[in-house]
Amino acid sequence: MTGHKDGSMRLYSLKDGKVLDNIKNLYESTISCVKISSNNNYIVSSSVDGVFLKVYDLRMRKVLMSLADDSYLNTHQFSKVII
């Protein structure tokens, strides 16, 4: 999986390197971090807009939730999400 400047995320096959899914318009700005869960079912991502963390379900291929908090703002380009 990779995050891109256009706010999209791409999922790749490790077997042949082909794109499995291209999730467009996940964010309005550059994705700064993508992290897969230990059970390989979810991806948590953040962007440089610094407002939301999004949880994407790999089995259902959809965003499960967007997490936001009034006291959370992170606009750093290389911030990391920890699961």
VEXBAVEX-229157 format. One line per field, with one value per atom (N, C-alpha, C, CB): residue number from 1; residue in one letter; x, y, z. Coordinates in steps of 0.2 Angstrom, whole numbers, plus 5000, padded with zeros to 4 digits. Each point is the difference from the previous one (the first is absolute). Glycine has a CB too. Layout:
N
num (NUM:...) $
residuo (a:...) $
x (X:...) $
y (Y:...) $
z (Z:...) $
END
This chain:
83
num (1:1:1:1:2:2:2:2:3:3:3:3:4:4:4:4:5:5:5:5:6:6:6:6:7:7:7:7:8:8:8:8:9:9:9:9:10:10:10:10:11:11:11:11:12:12:12:12:13:13:13:13:14:14:14:14:15:15:15:15:16:16:16:16:17:17:17:17:18:18:18:18:19:19:19:19:20:20:20:20:21:21:21:21:22:22:22:22:23:23:23:23:24:24:24:24:25:25:25:25:26:26:26:26:27:27:27:27:28:28:28:28:29:29:29:29:30:30:30:30:31:31:31:31:32:32:32:32:33:33:33:33:34:34:34:34:35:35:35:35:36:36:36:36:37:37:37:37:38:38:38:38:39:39:39:39:40:40:40:40:41:41:41:41:42:42:42:42:43:43:43:43:44:44:44:44:45:45:45:45:46:46:46:46:47:47:47:47:48:48:48:48:49:49:49:49:50:50:50:50:51:51:51:51:52:52:52:52:53:53:53:53:54:54:54:54:55:55:55:55:56:56:56:56:57:57:57:57:58:58:58:58:59:59:59:59:60:60:60:60:61:61:61:61:62:62:62:62:63:63:63:63:64:64:64:64:65:65:65:65:66:66:66:66:67:67:67:67:68:68:68:68:69:69:69:69:70:70:70:70:71:71:71:71:72:72:72:72:73:73:73:73:74:74:74:74:75:75:75:75:76:76:76:76:77:77:77:77:78:78:78:78:79:79:79:79:80:80:80:80:81:81:81:81:82:82:82:82:83:83:83:83) $
residuo (m:m:m:m:t:t:t:t:g:g:g:g:h:h:h:h:k:k:k:k:d:d:d:d:g:g:g:g:s:s:s:s:m:m:m:m:r:r:r:r:l:l:l:l:y:y:y:y:s:s:s:s:l:l:l:l:k:k:k:k:d:d:d:d:g:g:g:g:k:k:k:k:v:v:v:v:l:l:l:l:d:d:d:d:n:n:n:n:i:i:i:i:k:k:k:k:n:n:n:n:l:l:l:l:y:y:y:y:e:e:e:e:s:s:s:s:t:t:t:t:i:i:i:i:s:s:s:s:c:c:c:c:v:v:v:v:k:k:k:k:i:i:i:i:s:s:s:s:s:s:s:s:n:n:n:n:n:n:n:n:n:n:n:n:y:y:y:y:i:i:i:i:v:v:v:v:s:s:s:s:s:s:s:s:s:s:s:s:v:v:v:v:d:d:d:d:g:g:g:g:v:v:v:v:f:f:f:f:l:l:l:l:k:k:k:k:v:v:v:v:y:y:y:y:d:d:d:d:l:l:l:l:r:r:r:r:m:m:m:m:r:r:r:r:k:k:k:k:v:v:v:v:l:l:l:l:m:m:m:m:s:s:s:s:l:l:l:l:a:a:a:a:d:d:d:d:d:d:d:d:s:s:s:s:y:y:y:y:l:l:l:l:n:n:n:n:t:t:t:t:h:h:h:h:q:q:q:q:f:f:f:f:s:s:s:s:k:k:k:k:v:v:v:v:i:i:i:i:i:i:i:i) $
x (5004:4996:5004:4991:5007:5004:4995:5009:4993:4996:5003:4997:4998:5002:4999:4999:5004:4999:4993:5011:4985:4993:4995:5004:4998:4996:4997:4997:5006:4998:5005:4994:5003:5004:5000:4998:5008:5000:5002:5002:4994:5002:5003:4991:5015:5003:5001:5006:4994:5001:5008:4990:5011:5008:5002:4999:4996:5002:5003:4991:5005:5002:5001:4994:5004:5001:4995:5012:4982:4995:4995:5000:4997:4996:4993:5005:4994:4994:4994:5006:4995:4995:5003:4993:5003:5002:4995:5007:4994:4995:5001:4999:4997:5000:4996:5002:5001:4997:4999:4994:5010:5000:5001:5005:5000:5001:5000:5007:4993:5000:5007:4989:5016:5007:5004:4998:5009:5005:4999:5008:4992:5000:5007:4991:5010:5007:5002:4998:4997:5001:4995:5007:4995:4995:5003:4996:5000:5003:4995:5006:4996:4995:5000:5003:4991:5000:5003:4989:5012:5004:4996:5005:4988:4996:4999:4995:5008:5000:4993:5010:4986:4993:4998:4997:5007:4999:5006:4991:5008:5005:4998:5003:5001:4999:5004:4998:5000:5003:4999:4999:5006:5000:5002:5002:4996:5002:5003:4991:5012:5003:4995:5010:4984:4995:4999:4994:5008:5001:4994:5010:4984:4994:4998:4997:5003:4997:5005:4989:5009:5003:4994:5009:4993:4994:5002:4997:4998:5001:4997:5000:5004:4997:5000:5005:4990:4999:5002:4991:5014:5002:4996:5011:4985:4995:4994:5004:4993:4994:5002:4994:5012:5003:4996:5003:4997:4996:5003:4990:5009:5002:4995:5006:4997:4995:4999:5005:5000:4999:5005:4995:5003:5005:5000:4997:5009:5001:5003:5002:4995:5002:4999:4997:5007:4999:5002:5003:4993:5001:5008:4988:5015:5006:5006:4995:5003:5005:5001:4997:5009:5001:5008:4991:5010:5007:5001:5000:5004:5001:5007:4992:5011:5007:5000:5004:5000:5000:5002:5003:5001:5002:4998:5010:4984:4997:4998:4996:5005:4999:4994:5012:4984:4994:5003:4991:5007:5002:4994:5011:4989:4994:5002:4995) $
y (4994:5006:5006:4994:5011:5006:5006:4995:5011:5006:5005:4998:5006:5004:5008:4990:5014:5007:5002:5002:4994:5002:4998:4999:4998:4998:4993:5011:4985:4993:4995:5004:4990:4995:4994:5004:4993:4994:4994:5007:4987:4994:4995:5001:4996:4996:4993:5010:4985:4993:4999:4997:5000:4998:4994:5004:4993:4994:5003:4993:5012:5002:5007:4990:5014:5007:5004:4998:4999:5003:5004:4991:5014:5004:4996:5011:4988:4996:5005:4992:5014:5005:5007:4992:5013:5007:5004:4999:5003:5003:5008:4990:5012:5008:5004:4997:5009:5005:4998:5004:4993:4998:5006:4988:5016:5007:5005:4995:5011:5006:5002:5004:4994:5002:4993:5011:4991:4994:4995:5008:4986:4995:5000:4993:5007:5001:4993:5012:4983:4994:4995:5006:4988:4994:4995:5003:4993:4995:4994:5009:4985:4994:4997:4998:5000:4997:4993:5006:4992:4994:4994:5005:4995:4995:5000:4999:5007:5001:5001:4993:5009:5002:5007:4990:5015:5007:5004:4998:5008:5004:5007:4995:5008:5006:5005:4996:5010:5005:5007:4992:5012:5007:5004:4998:5009:5004:5006:4996:5008:5007:5005:4997:5002:5005:5000:4998:4996:5000:4999:5006:4993:5000:4993:5011:4984:4994:4994:5005:4990:4993:4996:5001:4995:4996:4992:5010:4986:4993:4997:5000:4996:4997:4993:5009:4987:4993:4997:5001:4995:4996:4995:5002:4995:4995:5003:4992:5013:5003:5005:4998:5004:5005:5007:4991:5011:5007:5003:4996:5010:5004:4998:5010:4988:4998:5006:4989:5015:5006:5005:4993:5014:5005:5003:5003:4997:5002:5007:4988:5016:5007:5002:5003:5002:5003:5007:4989:5015:5007:5002:5002:4994:5002:4996:5001:4996:4996:5005:4988:5014:5003:4998:5010:4987:4998:5001:4991:5014:5002:4999:5009:4986:4998:4995:5002:4999:4996:4993:5010:4988:4993:4998:5002:4999:4998:4992:5012:4984:4993:4998:4998:4998:4997:4993:5005:4994:4994:4996:5006:4988:4996:4995:5001) $
z (5000:5000:5000:5006:4991:4999:5001:4993:5010:5000:4995:5012:4985:4994:5002:4992:5004:5000:4999:4997:4998:4998:5005:4989:5017:5005:4999:5002:4993:4999:5003:4990:5011:5003:4995:5012:4987:4995:5004:4990:5009:5003:4994:5009:4993:4995:5002:4997:4998:5001:5001:4993:5013:5001:4995:5012:4985:4996:4993:5006:4991:4993:4999:4996:5010:5000:4996:5000:4999:4996:5005:4991:5007:5004:5001:4996:5011:5002:5000:5006:4997:5001:5000:5006:4991:5000:5004:4989:5017:5004:4999:5008:4987:4999:5005:4988:5012:5004:5008:4990:5012:5007:5005:4997:5000:5004:4994:5010:4992:4996:4999:5003:5001:5000:5000:5006:4994:4999:5006:4994:5005:5005:5003:4995:5012:5003:5003:5003:4998:5003:4999:5009:4990:5000:5004:4988:5016:5004:5000:5008:4991:5000:5007:4988:5014:5007:5000:5002:5004:5001:4998:5010:4989:4997:4993:5011:4986:4993:4997:4999:5005:4998:4999:5006:4997:5000:4998:5009:4989:4998:5004:4989:5015:5003:4996:5011:4987:4996:5003:4990:5008:5002:4994:5012:4988:4995:5002:4993:5003:5002:5002:4993:5006:5002:5007:4990:5013:5008:5004:4998:4999:5004:5001:4995:5000:5001:4999:4995:5009:4999:4997:5010:4985:4997:5001:4992:5009:5001:4994:5012:4984:4994:5001:4993:5005:5001:4994:5008:4992:4994:4997:5004:5001:4998:4996:5010:4993:4997:4995:5011:4989:4995:5001:4992:5014:5001:5006:4994:5007:5006:5006:4993:5012:5006:5004:5000:5001:5004:4999:5009:4992:5000:5007:4988:5015:5007:5000:5003:5001:5001:5007:4988:5015:5006:5000:5005:4999:5000:5002:5002:5002:5002:4996:5011:4983:4996:4994:5004:4994:4994:4999:5001:4993:4998:4993:5009:4990:4993:4997:5002:5002:4998:4994:5011:4984:4994:5001:4994:5012:5001:5006:4993:5009:5007:4999:5003:5002:5000:5004:4998:5000:5003:5004:4992:5014:5003:5002:5005:4994:5001:5006:4988) $
END
